[in-house]
C-alpha cells in the first residue's frame, strides 16, 4: 500500500509539473497585450506634437496645459518666476563670475520651459566664443528631443550650438518626454539617464510601474554636467548619488563649472537634483511613494480615473495630493511649513558662512604672501561647502523631499565653510579674516 501511495504522489507531482510547464509556455507565446480601450488615433513613436496625443488623452493633456498659467506661489517657492537674486542677494555673491549671478529665476510650469530657456540672460549666443551656449541646454526643454536623439545620437546633438539646434526645436515639454506612444508606458527617453543607470548596473526596463513613476522624472530633475569639449550630457552617478559621492566623482575627473573671481576656487554648480535628493533614503521614498503620487495625483472625470498632469506643489491641492495617505491634511501642511522654515533659515546661515569664507580667501590672495598649501585647502573646502549648500538650494522643495538629509548637508556645508575661512586666515596669519557677518560686501564683477 505504501508503494502505491508513493507512486500516486509521484504521478500527481509529474502531472502538476507538466501542467505548469504548459501554462508557462502558453503565457510566453501569447501575443503582446493590447490596450483595453483602443485609441481614437494612432500616435507615431516619439511624436513631439502633444496636441495629437490629446485626441486619445484629453484629460491628461488639459491638465498639462494648466502648467502654463499656474503661477501660484507657496511660502518658499512656486511658479511665478520670481528672482532668487532679488529675494536673496547673497546669491549674487555666491555665483559671482558665473551666469547665475546675472539671472536666476524660479522655474515656471512645464509648458513654459522652452520659452524660458530661450529668454534667460544666462545664454551666450555668440557661436564664435568658446564659451557659447551648447545645444545640450535644450535637453530638458522639448518633446522634440527623443526623436532628435534617436535620429542624430546624443553626441552629435550636444556638439551643436544652441543657435544651430534652435530651428529643430519647435515643441515644449510634452507627452513624448515620458511615454511610449504605442503602449503609453512610462519610459526613459534621455540617453544620459539610460547611460547613468547602466553604469550603475541597473536596467530600467525591469523596474515596476510604481518605480517608473519616480524614475521617469529623472529624465530631467537631476544633477548633471557637460562632459568634455563636446558638452556631452552626463550624470555624475558613477560613485553613487549622494552629495559626497558626487563630489568625489567630480574630484576624480578634475571637473569645475567655473573659477570664482579673486579667489581662484574651482567651483561646482548644482542643477535641480530632485531625484537624487528624494531617493537618498527619504521617508516617503522608503515607504514606496513616488514623485507622481504627490505631484501628479490620481483624479476622476466621471468614471474615468487619470493622473493629473498639472504638476505643481502638493501644498496647492493637499486633499488630492496628501489626502491619499494622510487623513489630517491640515497637520500635513503645518508639518511641511515647519520643516521648510527650519531648512530655509539654516540655508541662510550656511550662505553667510560661505560668503565669509569667500571674503577671507579673497583677502588672503590679495595679501600676496599666503601659504600655498593652506590657501589651497581653503579653496577646496569653499568648493565643497558651496556645492553642498547648492544641492539643497537648487533642489525644489526647500528640504521637504528629504528633511534629515537637507539639514545634515547644510550643517556640513557650514562646517566646511568655516574651516575654509580659518585656513585662509591661517595662510596669512591674519585673525581679522575670521570676522563674520559680511555677506553684504560688494561681489566681484
C-alpha positions as CSV (number, residue, x, y, z in Angstrom):
1,X,0.0,0.0,0.0
2,X,2.8,2.4,0.9
3,X,4.5,1.8,-2.5
4,X,1.2,2.6,-4.3
5,X,0.8,5.8,-2.3
6,X,4.3,6.9,-3.3
7,X,3.6,6.1,-6.9
8,X,0.3,8.1,-6.8
9,X,2.0,11.1,-5.3
10,X,4.9,10.9,-7.8
11,X,2.3,10.8,-10.6
12,X,0.5,13.8,-9.2
13,X,3.7,15.8,-9.0
14,X,4.7,14.9,-12.6
15,X,1.2,15.9,-13.8
16,X,1.3,19.2,-12.0
17,X,4.8,19.9,-13.3
18,X,3.8,19.2,-16.9
19,X,0.7,21.3,-16.4
20,X,2.8,24.2,-15.1
21,X,5.3,24.0,-18.0
22,X,2.3,24.0,-20.3
23,X,0.8,27.1,-18.7
24,X,4.1,29.0,-18.8
25,X,4.7,28.1,-22.4
26,X,1.2,29.2,-23.2
27,X,1.6,32.6,-21.4
28,X,5.0,33.2,-23.0
29,X,3.7,32.6,-26.5
30,X,0.7,34.9,-26.2
31,X,0.6,37.9,-28.5
32,X,1.5,41.3,-26.9
33,X,-1.2,42.7,-24.7
34,X,-3.3,45.3,-26.4
35,X,-5.0,48.3,-24.8
36,X,-8.3,47.7,-23.2
37,X,-9.6,50.8,-24.9
38,X,-8.4,51.3,-28.5
39,X,-7.0,54.8,-29.3
40,X,-9.0,57.1,-31.5
41,X,-5.9,58.0,-33.5
42,X,-2.6,56.2,-33.8
43,X,0.4,58.1,-32.4
44,X,3.8,57.7,-34.2
45,X,6.7,56.8,-32.0
46,X,8.3,59.8,-30.3
47,X,5.7,62.1,-31.8
48,X,6.7,65.6,-30.5
49,X,3.3,67.3,-31.0
50,X,1.3,66.8,-27.8
51,X,-1.9,68.0,-29.4
52,X,-2.0,64.8,-31.3
53,X,-1.8,62.7,-28.2
54,X,-4.6,64.9,-26.7
55,X,-7.1,63.3,-29.0
56,X,-6.7,60.0,-27.1
57,X,-5.9,61.5,-23.7
58,X,-7.8,64.8,-23.3
59,X,-7.8,64.8,-19.5
60,X,-4.1,64.4,-19.3
61,X,-3.5,67.0,-21.9
62,X,-5.9,69.6,-20.5
63,X,-4.3,69.3,-17.0
64,X,-0.8,69.5,-18.6
65,X,-1.8,72.8,-20.2
66,X,-2.7,74.2,-16.9
67,X,1.1,74.4,-16.0
68,X,1.3,77.3,-18.5
69,X,-0.8,79.6,-16.4
70,X,-0.4,78.1,-12.9
71,X,1.8,80.8,-11.3
72,X,0.7,80.5,-7.7
73,X,3.5,80.7,-5.1
74,X,3.9,78.8,-1.8
75,X,5.8,80.3,1.1
76,X,9.2,79.2,-0.1
77,X,8.7,78.5,-3.8
78,X,6.1,78.3,-6.5
79,X,5.7,79.0,-10.2
80,X,5.8,82.8,-10.5
81,X,9.3,83.0,-11.8
82,X,10.5,85.3,-9.0
83,X,14.2,86.2,-9.0
84,X,16.3,84.4,-6.4
85,X,18.9,87.1,-6.8
86,X,16.4,89.7,-5.7
87,X,14.9,87.5,-3.0
88,X,18.3,86.5,-1.6
89,X,21.1,89.0,-2.6
90,X,23.7,86.7,-1.1
91,X,23.3,84.5,-4.2
92,X,24.7,87.3,-6.4
93,X,27.9,86.9,-4.4
94,X,27.9,83.1,-4.3
95,X,27.6,82.9,-8.1
96,X,29.9,85.8,-8.9
97,X,31.8,85.1,-12.2
98,X,29.1,82.7,-13.4
99,X,26.0,83.4,-15.4
100,X,23.7,82.6,-12.5
101,X,24.8,85.8,-10.9
102,X,23.1,87.6,-13.8
103,X,19.8,85.8,-14.0
104,X,18.4,83.2,-11.6
105,X,14.6,82.9,-11.7
106,X,12.5,80.2,-10.1
107,X,11.0,77.7,-12.5
108,X,7.6,78.2,-14.1
109,X,5.4,75.3,-15.1
110,X,6.4,72.6,-17.6
111,X,4.7,74.2,-20.6
112,X,6.8,77.3,-20.2
113,X,10.2,75.6,-20.2
114,X,11.1,76.2,-23.9
115,X,10.1,79.9,-23.7
116,X,12.0,80.4,-20.5
117,X,15.3,78.8,-21.6
118,X,15.3,81.0,-24.7
119,X,14.7,84.1,-22.6
120,X,17.3,83.6,-19.9
121,X,20.1,86.1,-19.7
122,X,22.5,83.2,-19.0
123,X,22.7,82.4,-22.7
124,X,25.8,83.2,-24.6
125,X,24.6,83.1,-28.3
126,X,28.0,84.2,-29.8
127,X,28.9,81.0,-31.6
128,X,32.5,82.3,-32.1
129,X,33.0,82.4,-28.4
130,X,34.5,79.2,-27.0
131,X,32.1,79.6,-24.0
132,X,29.0,79.7,-26.3
133,X,25.8,78.0,-25.0
134,X,25.7,74.5,-26.3
135,X,22.6,72.6,-27.7
136,X,22.9,70.5,-24.6
137,X,20.9,73.2,-22.8
138,X,17.8,72.2,-24.7
139,X,18.0,68.6,-23.3
140,X,15.2,69.0,-20.8
141,X,13.1,71.6,-22.6
142,X,11.4,69.9,-25.6
143,X,9.4,66.9,-26.7
144,X,11.3,67.1,-30.0
145,X,14.4,65.7,-28.1
146,X,13.5,61.9,-28.1
147,X,13.2,61.9,-31.9
148,X,16.3,64.0,-32.4
149,X,18.4,61.8,-30.1
150,X,17.1,58.8,-31.9
151,X,18.0,60.1,-35.4
152,X,21.2,62.0,-34.5
153,X,22.5,60.4,-31.4
154,X,23.2,62.5,-28.3
155,X,26.8,63.0,-29.1
156,X,26.1,64.9,-32.4
157,X,23.2,66.7,-30.7
158,X,25.3,68.0,-27.9
159,X,28.1,69.1,-30.2
160,X,25.9,71.7,-31.9
161,X,25.5,75.2,-30.6
162,X,22.3,76.5,-29.0
163,X,21.7,78.6,-32.1
164,X,22.3,75.7,-34.5
165,X,19.8,73.5,-32.6
166,X,17.1,76.1,-32.3
167,X,15.4,75.5,-35.7
168,X,15.0,71.9,-34.8
169,X,13.2,72.6,-31.5
170,X,9.5,73.6,-32.0
171,X,7.7,71.9,-29.1
172,X,7.9,72.4,-25.4
173,X,8.0,69.6,-22.9
174,X,5.2,67.1,-23.6
175,X,3.9,63.5,-23.8
176,X,6.9,62.1,-25.8
177,X,9.3,63.1,-23.0
178,X,7.8,60.4,-20.6
179,X,5.6,58.0,-22.6
180,X,6.0,55.3,-25.2
181,X,3.4,56.1,-27.9
182,X,2.2,52.6,-28.7
183,X,1.7,51.4,-25.1
184,X,1.7,54.7,-23.0
185,X,4.1,53.1,-20.5
186,X,6.5,55.3,-18.7
187,X,10.0,55.2,-20.3
188,X,13.5,56.6,-20.1
189,X,13.9,58.9,-23.0
190,X,17.0,60.8,-22.0
191,X,20.1,58.9,-23.2
192,X,22.1,60.4,-20.3
193,X,19.8,58.8,-17.8
194,X,19.9,55.4,-19.5
195,X,23.7,55.5,-19.6
196,X,24.0,56.6,-15.9
197,X,21.7,53.7,-14.9
198,X,23.7,51.2,-17.0
199,X,26.9,52.3,-15.4
200,X,25.3,51.5,-12.0
201,X,24.3,48.1,-13.3
202,X,20.6,48.9,-13.5
203,X,18.1,48.1,-16.3
204,X,15.2,50.5,-16.2
205,X,13.1,48.1,-18.3
206,X,12.9,45.8,-15.3
207,X,11.5,48.5,-13.0
208,X,7.9,48.3,-11.7
209,X,5.4,50.9,-12.8
210,X,5.5,52.5,-9.4
211,X,9.3,52.7,-9.6
212,X,9.0,54.3,-13.0
213,X,6.6,57.0,-11.6
214,X,9.8,58.3,-9.9
215,X,12.4,57.3,-12.4
216,X,10.7,59.0,-15.3
217,X,11.2,62.3,-13.5
218,X,14.9,61.7,-13.6
219,X,14.9,62.3,-17.3
220,X,15.2,66.0,-16.3
221,X,15.0,66.5,-12.5
222,X,18.6,65.5,-11.8
223,X,22.2,66.8,-11.3
224,X,24.3,66.8,-14.5
225,X,27.3,68.3,-16.2
226,X,28.6,68.8,-19.7
227,X,31.4,66.4,-20.4
228,X,34.4,67.4,-22.5
229,X,34.6,69.7,-25.5
230,X,31.5,68.1,-27.0
231,X,29.5,69.2,-24.0
232,X,28.1,65.6,-23.7
233,X,25.3,65.4,-21.2
234,X,26.4,63.2,-18.2
235,X,25.0,62.4,-14.8
236,X,27.8,62.1,-12.1
237,X,26.4,59.0,-10.6
238,X,29.3,56.5,-11.0
239,X,30.2,56.6,-7.3
240,X,26.6,57.0,-6.1
241,X,24.0,59.7,-5.9
242,X,24.6,61.3,-2.5
243,X,26.3,64.7,-2.3
244,X,29.6,63.3,-1.0
245,X,29.7,60.6,-3.7
246,X,29.0,63.2,-6.4
247,X,31.7,65.5,-5.1
248,X,34.2,62.6,-5.1
249,X,33.2,61.9,-8.7
250,X,33.9,65.5,-9.7
251,X,37.2,65.4,-7.8
252,X,38.4,62.3,-9.6
253,X,37.8,63.8,-13.1
254,X,39.0,67.3,-12.1
255,X,35.8,69.0,-13.2
256,X,34.8,72.6,-12.5
257,X,32.0,74.7,-13.8
258,X,33.8,78.0,-13.3
259,X,36.6,79.7,-11.3
260,X,35.5,82.0,-8.6
261,X,36.9,85.5,-9.2
262,X,39.7,86.8,-6.9
263,X,39.9,83.5,-5.0
264,X,40.9,81.0,-7.7
265,X,38.4,78.4,-6.3
266,X,37.3,75.8,-8.9
267,X,33.6,75.9,-8.4
268,X,30.7,73.5,-9.0
269,X,27.1,74.4,-9.8
270,X,24.3,72.1,-8.8
271,X,21.3,71.9,-11.2
272,X,18.0,70.6,-9.9
273,X,18.7,67.3,-8.1
274,X,15.2,66.3,-7.0
275,X,15.7,62.7,-8.0
276,X,19.0,62.2,-6.1
277,X,17.7,64.2,-3.1
278,X,14.4,62.2,-2.8
279,X,15.9,58.8,-3.3
280,X,18.7,59.4,-0.7
281,X,16.8,57.5,2.0
282,X,13.9,59.9,2.4
283,X,10.9,58.7,4.5
284,X,8.4,58.9,1.6
285,X,10.8,57.1,-0.8
286,X,11.5,54.3,1.7
287,X,7.7,53.9,2.1
288,X,7.3,53.3,-1.7
289,X,5.8,56.7,-2.5
290,X,6.6,58.0,-6.0
291,X,7.1,61.6,-7.3
292,X,3.8,61.2,-9.3
293,X,1.8,60.2,-6.2
294,X,2.3,63.7,-4.8
295,X,2.8,65.9,-7.8
296,X,0.5,64.2,-10.3
297,X,-2.2,62.6,-8.0
298,X,-4.9,60.4,-9.5
299,X,-8.2,62.2,-10.1
300,X,-11.5,61.4,-11.7
301,X,-13.7,62.7,-14.5
302,X,-16.9,60.8,-14.2
303,X,-16.0,57.1,-14.3
304,X,-12.5,57.9,-15.8
305,X,-9.6,57.8,-13.4
306,X,-6.4,59.5,-14.6
307,X,-3.2,61.1,-13.3
308,X,-3.3,64.9,-13.2
309,X,-0.5,66.4,-15.3
310,X,-0.9,69.8,-13.7
311,X,2.5,69.3,-12.0
312,X,2.9,71.7,-9.1
313,X,3.5,71.8,-5.3
314,X,1.2,69.5,-3.3
315,X,0.6,72.3,-0.9
316,X,-1.7,73.8,-3.5
317,X,-4.0,70.8,-3.5
318,X,-3.3,68.9,-0.3
319,X,-6.6,67.0,-0.2
320,X,-5.9,65.4,-3.6
321,X,-2.1,65.0,-3.1
322,X,-1.6,64.3,0.5
323,X,-5.1,63.1,1.4
324,X,-4.5,59.8,-0.4
325,X,-2.4,58.7,2.6
326,X,-2.9,61.3,5.3
327,X,-6.3,61.8,6.9
328,X,-5.4,65.2,8.5
329,X,-4.1,67.4,5.7
330,X,-4.1,70.5,8.0
331,X,-1.5,68.7,10.1
332,X,0.5,67.9,7.0
333,X,0.6,71.5,5.8
334,X,1.7,72.7,9.3
335,X,4.4,70.0,9.3
336,X,5.7,70.9,5.9
337,X,5.8,74.6,6.8
338,X,7.8,73.8,10.0
339,X,10.3,71.7,8.0
340,X,10.7,74.3,5.3
341,X,11.1,77.1,7.8
342,X,13.9,75.2,9.5
343,X,15.7,74.4,6.3
344,X,15.3,77.9,4.8
345,X,16.7,79.6,7.9
346,X,19.6,77.1,8.1
347,X,20.3,77.7,4.5
348,X,20.8,81.4,5.1
349,X,23.1,80.6,8.0
350,X,25.1,78.4,5.6
351,X,25.2,81.2,2.9
352,X,26.6,83.6,5.5
353,X,29.4,81.2,6.4
354,X,30.3,80.6,2.7
355,X,30.4,84.4,1.9
356,X,32.6,84.9,5.0
357,X,34.9,82.2,3.6
358,X,34.9,83.9,0.2
359,X,35.9,87.2,1.7
360,X,38.7,85.6,3.8
361,X,40.1,83.8,0.7
362,X,40.0,87.0,-1.4
363,X,41.9,88.8,1.3
364,X,44.5,86.1,1.6
365,X,45.0,86.0,-2.1
366,X,45.3,89.8,-2.2
367,X,47.9,89.8,0.6
368,X,50.3,88.1,-1.8
369,X,52.2,86.2,0.9
370,X,49.7,83.3,1.7
371,X,50.9,79.8,2.4
372,X,50.0,78.0,-0.8
373,X,49.1,74.7,0.9
374,X,46.8,76.3,3.4
375,X,45.2,78.5,0.8
376,X,44.6,75.5,-1.5
377,X,42.9,73.8,1.4
378,X,40.7,76.8,1.9
379,X,39.7,76.7,-1.7
380,X,38.9,73.0,-1.6
381,X,36.6,73.5,1.4
382,X,35.0,76.5,-0.2
383,X,34.3,74.4,-3.3
384,X,32.8,71.6,-1.3
385,X,30.8,73.8,1.1
386,X,29.1,75.8,-1.7
387,X,28.3,72.7,-3.7
388,X,26.7,71.1,-0.6
389,X,24.7,74.2,0.0
390,X,23.7,74.4,-3.7
391,X,22.5,70.8,-3.7
392,X,19.9,71.8,-1.1
393,X,19.2,75.3,-2.5
394,X,18.7,74.2,-6.2
395,X,16.5,71.3,-5.2
396,X,12.9,72.4,-5.5
397,X,11.4,71.5,-2.1
398,X,13.2,73.7,0.5
399,X,14.3,70.4,2.0
400,X,10.9,68.7,2.4
401,X,11.7,65.9,-0.1
402,X,14.3,64.7,2.5
403,X,14.4,66.9,5.6
404,X,17.1,65.0,7.5
405,X,19.4,64.9,4.5
406,X,18.9,68.6,3.8
407,X,19.8,69.7,7.4
408,X,22.7,67.3,7.6
409,X,24.1,68.6,4.3
410,X,23.7,72.2,5.3
411,X,25.3,71.6,8.6
412,X,28.3,70.0,6.9
413,X,28.4,72.8,4.4
414,X,28.6,75.4,7.2
415,X,31.3,73.4,8.9
416,X,33.4,73.3,5.8
417,X,32.8,77.0,5.0
418,X,34.1,78.0,8.5
419,X,37.1,75.7,8.1
420,X,37.8,77.4,4.7
421,X,37.7,80.8,6.4
422,X,40.0,79.5,9.1
423,X,42.6,78.1,6.7
424,X,42.5,81.4,4.7
425,X,43.2,83.3,7.9
426,X,46.0,80.9,8.9
427,X,47.6,81.1,5.4
428,X,48.5,84.8,6.0
429,X,48.5,84.8,9.8
430,X,45.7,87.3,10.0
431,X,43.0,86.6,12.6
432,X,40.9,89.5,11.4
433,X,39.8,87.3,8.5
434,X,37.8,85.3,10.9
435,X,35.2,88.1,11.2
436,X,31.7,87.1,10.4
437,X,28.5,88.7,9.1
438,X,29.9,90.4,6.0
439,X,27.5,89.0,3.4
440,X,26.6,92.4,2.1
441,X,30.1,93.0,0.8
442,X,30.2,94.1,-2.9
443,X,30.5,91.0,-5.1
444,X,33.2,90.6,-7.7
445,X,32.0,91.7,-11.2
